[in-house]
Amino acid sequence: MTLNRRQFNQLLIASLGYYALPAAAAELVEGQDWRAINPAYPSDTPGKIEVLEFFSYGCPHCSHLNPLITPWAEELPEDIAFRQVPVSFGRAAWSNLSRLFYTLKDLGRLEQLHQAVFDAMQKQRLKLYKEDEMLKWLKGEGIDTDAFMNVFNSFDVQTQVGRADYLANRFRIDAVPTLTVGGKFVVLGRNAKSLKDILTIADGLITRAQAQATS
């Protein structure tokens, strides 16, 4: 049987316990690779460790991370729940982009168009935070714009946007993209040389969170 890195780490956790963490987790430095969330925040997904990616379609670094984080998230073990959280930082434009994210999600079109939104914003330089440009682009992607606007302006979407901004404030997120693990750890990666390094740190924190959950 061939094991990937995360499966191997899980076996180590089960066999060695919390005080014998794999090197990837044990060597992480607080204040450099990660910081603590105090107090810790409970998971919104019962029985699972949540990994959250705080992002915005208006952020070029988030656009660069997305092609990396999508396959990474697909390989996460079953006890991990990955969720993307769009944030506004109080900007009206970014709030519209958060509403775009949740509307596409509610319409079942997010998986198909998520990267396309990034590309439209960052490569084509379209101002999708403006409703008229957003609707023009969506129509070109085959979206029923009347149905879209009904959801876009709904109380449910506004609630989801408010919830996302609450989490960003609760976790003291001040930049994007930022990953959090288990409601306990924020990935800092102050010495990270690439976006892949951020995911490597997240791997180590996931291993640590798993160990703590089983100790």
Buried (B, 14 or more C-beta within 10 A) or exposed (E): EEEEEBEEBBEBBEEEEEEEBBEBBEEBEEEEBBBEBEEEBEEEEEEBBBBBBBBBBBBEBBBBBBEBBBEBBEEBBEBBBBBBBBBBBEBEBBBBBBBBBBBBBBBEBBEEBBEBBBBBBBEEEBEBBEBEEBBEBBEEEEBEEEEBBEBBEBEEBBEBBEEBBEBBEEBEBEEBBBBBBBBBBBBBBEEBEEBEBBBBBBBBBBBBBBBBBEE
